[in-house]
Amino acid sequence: MSTLPEIKTVNGVPVFYVDGKPFIGLGGELHNSSASSTRWMREKVWPALRPLHMNSVIATVSWEQIEPQQGVFDFSAVDDLIHDAHQEGLKLILIWFGLWKNGASTYVPEWVKLDRETYRICEPMTGTKVAAPFGGTASVNTISPLCEAAVDADAKAFTELMKHIKAVDEHQTVILMQVENEIGYLGSSRDYSDFAEKAFRAPVPDAVAEAFGVSGFWEEAFKEEADEAFMAWYYGRAVEKIASSGQAAYGLPMYVNAWLQQHPDRPGSYPSGGPIMKMIKMWKLAAPTLCMFAPDIYVPDFEKVIAEYSADGNPLFIPETAKNVRSAASVFLAVCEYNAIGFNPFGIEDICGDTGKMDAAILASLNIDVSAFSDEGSDVYLPAAYDVLSQMMPLIIETRGTGRLRGFYHFGPDNGRVLSFSRYDTLISYGRALPGMPPAGGAVLEVSPDEFYVFGTNFSADFLPKKGENKRIEYLRIEEGTFENGSFVRGRILNGDEFHIQLGAMPGILHVKVFDY
């Protein structure tokens, strides 16, 4: 077997190595139930993914499916998934739907669901009633992270899964593991069960006291953030037990994802205790096995989120984001400006397949605007964006962290931005986004001080002298083209009426040579 995947820092930037080479995942996450049926995958999903120019896909493995009876394991669906992904030429990122998915415990086996004396659930504050995804209230089916029996059982199942993957994945198709999904407690700010209440009223653990410079009980130490900090610690410790046990069996990198803090801004309306930005320090302390914390992005201000989640050395991996046409533009910002190691719209099989659509009521319960899952234009522009980025990938990897690669994406009132390079500045002017077309998104890559590749969608560019320099800028040459086998193959030489740097809605690549005098 080849070298295990790992994340290393190069030029100050986290780089994901797969098969010993830098890897940036251009993929998508499948719907929750797709991977549970090999037949569904082969008839509906794999054919739908082929036109998308993906190099990876995120799929689920559920506890209820692999351990239908306690101690009895069935990995047949996992085996088919790994085999078929390899046949399709895709790397596979697996989500472990164990104790928690979207803050609830709906994917645990029947023998866990029916034994609430052993596998104890969270209890909300008296009188609390917060709607949960898919109807009902989350409090009735969320197993407590303080329930050691449940965490132990999950860790055992996850470890058996990791042992099995190690045994059967001869081509190292599986490259990354997500442990649980959108962890946290929906329905209340914390668990108010008797055993959780006892822990909450006890002094904070020594490790927490030392790391945060606090003392006393949770409420004394963390004031108004006490409930969420308490849940973050215990969710983090639970995940650490699960992840470390699994990683000891097979050392793939592991991460968790976050349902972001958003309106209404109260823990419990989003999963309390999950790895949202203000709880990352607690999570790092509680779960050191994890290699990164990943945002699920359905909020409008995409750049604000990725700026936060790429700070302080956290590798930026986007396991879920909107599947609409805006993703064909935002992917350039994520990959080329914020050094994302993976970008994955959710429900990716819908774009070019007949696999069903997201229900508006479910989206509303998840606090997601229905426009995030509009398919208009995404079948055309997202594959083209992935194609352009795939062609540029060797140069993108080479220039990350050097200041020679800059990305952008149009969101908000601005009409453009200025990018700075070694000898010139570049004025990016955003194009108008018509219905069904992507907004501006792209990148400029400096090959040398006078030579650039400009790529992306729906913008124009002008090269300017640095501020304070009395120079004129001219273009030696502007060429359309594509990369084939790592070499640029020129298309049209743009001159006359076309002698300008402009890309329309269909993502493309321009080669530009500049001089000044």
N, C-alpha and C positions, 0 to 999 in steps of 0.2 A: 504493500500500500504506500502511496506517496505521502509526503509531509502533511501533517494535519493542518487545516486552515488556522490562521492566526492573524491578529492585528498588531502591526508594528508601526512605529512613528518614523516617517521619512520627511525631511525638510520641514519638521514641525507639524506634519499632517498625519493623522491616523490612516494607515493603508491596510486594506484587507488582502491577505495573501491566500490564494487558493491554488493548490497544486504547485506551490512554490513561486507563483507569479501574482502581481497585483491584479485585483478583480474588483470591478464596480458593477453591482447588480442592477440591470435594467429589466425589471420584471413586473410582477403583479401578485396580489393575494387573491386566492380563490375564495368563493363563498364557503361558509362554514361547513356545509354538508357535502360538498362536491367530492372530496377525497374519500368519503366513507363507502363509496360504491365504485368498484373498478369498471363496471359496465358503463355507468354514467360518465366516468372520466374518459373512457375510450370512445364512446359514441358522441358525447357532447363537448367535452372540455378540451382534450388534446387537439382535436381538429380546429377548435376556435382560437387556440393560442398560436398556431403555426404562422399566421400572417403578421404577427406583432413585432418581430425582430427582438424578441426577449432572449436573455441568456440565463434567466433563473425564474423560479416560481415559488411562491409561499403556499403551502398546503397544511392541512390540519391532521393531527392524530389524536383521537379521543380516548380517554381512559375507559369509558363505558364499552368501547368496541374491542380494545385489546385485552381487557380482563373482565369478561362478562360474568364469570364466577370467581370468587376469591381464590387467588393462587393458580388459576387456569388462564393461560394466555393464548391469544390468537393474533398472529402478526401477518396474516395472509394479505390484508388490504395494504399494509405497510410495504410488504414485499413487492406487490404489484405496482405500487406508487413509485418506489425506487427504480424498479426495472423500467417502467414506462418513461419516467423522466430521463433516464440515461438514453433510452432509445430516441427520445425527442431532442437530445443534445442540450438539455437544460440541467443546471444545478438546482438543488432542492433545499429549501429552507423550511423546517418543520415547526409548527406551533403545537405545543403540548396543551391540549384541552384537558387539564386535570381537575384540581379542586375548584378553579375559578376561571370563568369566562364572562367578560363584561360585568364583573362584580358579583356574579351569581354562580351557583354550583349545579348547573344543569347537565354537565357532561360527566358527572361521576357515575359509577356503575349502579345498577338497581340495588345491589346488596349494601351499598353505602347509603343510598337514599332512604331505604327502609329501616335503617338502624340509627335512629337519632339519639339513642341513649349513648352509643359509642361515638358517633360522628356528630358532634354537637354543633348546632347552628347559632349564628349571631342573633341577638335580640336587640331591637331598636329602643330608643328612649320612649318611655310611655307617652302615648298620644302622637308619636311621629308617624306620618303617612306620606311617603314620597313615592311617586310612581316609578316602577321598574321597567326595564325594556321588555317588550313583548307582553305587557299586561301584568296585572297583579302588583305585588310589592316585593322588592328584592329580599326583604328581611326574612321571608318565609323559607328561602332555599339557599341561603349563603352560609356555608360552613365556616366556623370561626377559625381564624389563623392561630388562635390559642389552643385549638384542639389538637393535642399531640398525636392522638391515635389516627386522626385523619391525615395529618402531615406525614406521619410515618408510612401510612398505606400508600399515599401518593408517591412518596419518595421510592418506595419499593417498586411500584409499577413503572415509574419513569426510569429507574435504573435497569429494569428488565428490558425496556424499550431500547435504551442506549447500548446494552450488551448485544441485543439482536441486530441493531443497525451496524455495529462494529463487525459482527459476524458475516452479514450478508452483503454489505455495501462495498463490493470489491473495487468499484470504479470511483469511490468517494464522491458519489452523487450528492449526498447530504453534506452541506457545508456549514450549517448554522442552526441553532436551536433556540426557539422562543419558549420560555418557561411560563406557562399559564397565559392568560390574555386579559388585558385591561383590568388589572387587579385592583381591589378596593371594595369597600362596603357601600352599597347603594341602599338608601332608605333611612339612614341615620348617620350622624357624624362619627359614631363608634359603636362597638359591641357593648351592650349593657347587660349581658348575661351575668349570672352570679360569679362565675369563675373569671370572666374578663374584668368585672368590677373590682374584684380582689386585687388583680394585677395592676389596675389603674390607680388604686389607692395605695399601692406600695411605692417605695422610692424608685426613681428611674435607675436602670441598670448602670453599673460602674462605667462601662464603655461609653454609654450615652452621656453620662455626667462629665466624663473627661473630655470627650470630643466637642461638646457644646458649651462647656464651662458653666454647667448648671448643677443644682442640687435639689433635693426634696422630692416630693411626689410629682407626678406628671403635670398636674395642674399648676403647682407652684413653679415648676421648671419652665413650662412652655406657655403658660397663660392661655390666651384665646386660641392658640394653635395646639393645645394639649391633646384634644381628641384625635386630630389628624396625625400628629406626631406619634402618638401611642399606637395607632393602627399601622402606620408606616413601619415602625420598628418590628411589630409582630408579623406583619405580612412579609417584610424583608427577611426576618429570621426563618420563617417557614420556607420561603423560596430558596434561601441559602441551603437549608437542609436538603431540599429536593434537588437543586441544581448541583451541589457539590457531590452528592451521592451519584447522580447520573454522570457527571464529568469524570469521576474516578473510574467509572466503567468504560467510558469512551470520551476522550478529551476534546470534543468539539467546543468551540466558543458558544457561550450562552448569554442571552439578554432578556430583558422584559420590556413591555410596551406600556404606554400611558394613554388613558382616556383623559384628555386635557382638562384642566380647570377652566370653566367657562360659566356663562350665565345660566341659571342664577348662582352666584358665586358663594356657595355654601357646601362644605363637605357633606356628602350624602346625596346631594343632587348630581354630583359627579362622584365616582368611586372614592370614598374617603380612605386615605392611606396608600393610594397608588403612587407610582413614581412620577408625579407631576414635578415641575421645576423646583418649587420651594421645598420639596421633600427629598430631593436627590441626595443631599448630604447624609440624611438619615439612612437612605437606601444603600448608599456606598458603604456605610459603616456596618449595616446589618447583613449585607449580601455581597461580600468581596469576591465571590466566584464569578459574578456577572461581569461581562466585558463592556457593556454599554446599556444605556437607557434610551428608548426609542419612542418618538411621538407619533401617535395616530392623528393626522392633521385633516380636520374638516372645518376648521374655523377660517374666516376670510383672510386674516393677516398671516399668510403662509411664511413670509420672510421673517417676521418676528419670532415665530416658533422655531424655525431652523437655526436662527442666530443663537437662540437660547440653548438649544440642544446640541450645538456644535462647539459650545464654549467649554473651557476648562479641560480640554483634552478628551471630552466625550465624543467618540466616533458618531457621526451623523448617519443614522440608518432610519429610513422612513418605511415602516412595514405596512402602513395603510395611509392612503390619502384619496382625495376625490378622484372620481373616474371621468369627470367631464373634460371638455376640450381644453380647459385651462392647464391641465396637467402636461399637455404638449409644449407649454411654455415654461411652467414652473420647474420642470425637470432640469432645464439648463441652469437655472439659478442654483438648485440644490447640488448638482454635480460639479459645476464649474466655478462657483463662487464660495460655496460652503463645504465643498469636499465630501459630499455624501458618498458612502460606500454602497448604498442601495436605495432604490426608488420604486415604490410599489403601489399603484392604484388598487383599490379594493374592488372585488367582483370583476376582475380583469377578463374573465371568460365571456362576459356579456357583450364586450365591445364588438367582437366578430362572430358571435355565436348565438344560438337559440337556447339559452340556458335560464331564462326567467329574469325578471327585473326586481329591483328593491321596492318593497311596499312602502308607500308614503307614510302610513301610520307607524310602521316600525322606525322609519327615519325620524319622525317627529318624537317618538319615545326616546331616541338616542340623542336628541338635540342636534340633529343634522338637517340642514336645509336640503330639500328635495333636488335642488339644482346641482348638488354635488354629484348626483348620479344620472345626470342627463347624458345620453349617448350621442347627441347630435354633434357630428364632426369628429368625435373621438376615434372612430374607426379609421379615419383618413389621416389625421394629424399626429396622433400619438405613435403609431408605427413608424411614420416618417421621421419623427423626432428621435425615436430610438435608433433608427437606421443611421441618421447623421451622427449621433453620439457614438455609436458602435464604430463607424468609420474613423472618427476622431480619437478613439480611445487611447491608442498608443501615445499620441501627443498630449492628451489630457493627463494621463498618468505621469508622463515625463515632466510636465510643467507645474503640477500641483505644488503649492507651497513656495514657489519661486517668485511670485509676483508677476509672472508672464501670462497668467490665465485669469480672466475676469468674466463673471457671468452676471446676468441681470434678468429681471422679470417685472412686467408692468402690473402693479397693483396700487390703487389709490390715485390721487389727483395729479401726480407728477407726469410730465410729458416726455421725460427722458432722464438720462444721467450721464455723468462724465467719468470715464475710466482712465486711470493713469498708467502709463508704461514708461520704459526707460528713457525714450527720446521724445515721445509724443503723448498727447492726451487724445482720447477718442470720445467724441460727442455721439451718444446714442439717442436717436429720436424715435419714440414709440409710434407705431402705426395704429390705425383705428381698427378695433376689433368688432367685426360685424357678427350677427347671430350665426352660431355654428362654426365660427372661426376662432383660432386661438388669439389671445392678446400677445403683445410683444414678449419675447423671451429668447435669450441667446447668449453668446459668449464671443470674446475676442481673445485670440491666442497669439502671442508674440513669438515668432520663430527666431527672428533676429531684430535689432533695433529698427530696421527698415522693411521688415517683411512680416505679414500677419495672415492668419486665417480668421475670417469672420463667419460665424455660423449661427443658425437658429431660425426664428420665425417672426415675421411682421414688424420689421424695424429698418431704419437706415442709419448709416454711420458716416461721420466726417472726422478726419484726422486733423488735429490742431497743434500748433506749437505750444510748448510749455508756457505757463503764465510768465509774463515779463520778457519773453524772447521776441525779438523783431525779425521774424522769419515768415517766408511763404511756404506753403505745403502744396506739393503736386503729387499726382499718382503716375508711377511708371507703367503700371499694368494692373488691371482688374480682370480676374478670370473666374468663371463658373467651373465647377468640377466635382469629382467624387474621389474617394480613396479606394483603391483596389489593391489587395495584398500589401497594404502599408504604403503604397506610393500614390501620389496625387495624379489623377488623370484629368487633364484639362478638357473642359467643354468649350463654351463660347468665350472668346476674348471680347470683353465689353468695352465699346468705344462709341464715339459719336453721341447719339441721343441716349444711349444706355451707359454712358461713362459715369456711373455713380455707384456707391455701395448701398445696395438696397436688397432686402429679402422680403418676399411676399409671405402669404399665409402658409404655403407649403414649405416646411423646413428645408434648408439647403446650406451649401458651403460656398464661400467666395475666397479666393486667394488674392491678396492685395500687396503690392509693392509701392513704397512711399519714398519721396525724397524731399529735402528742404533746401532753401537757399536764401 
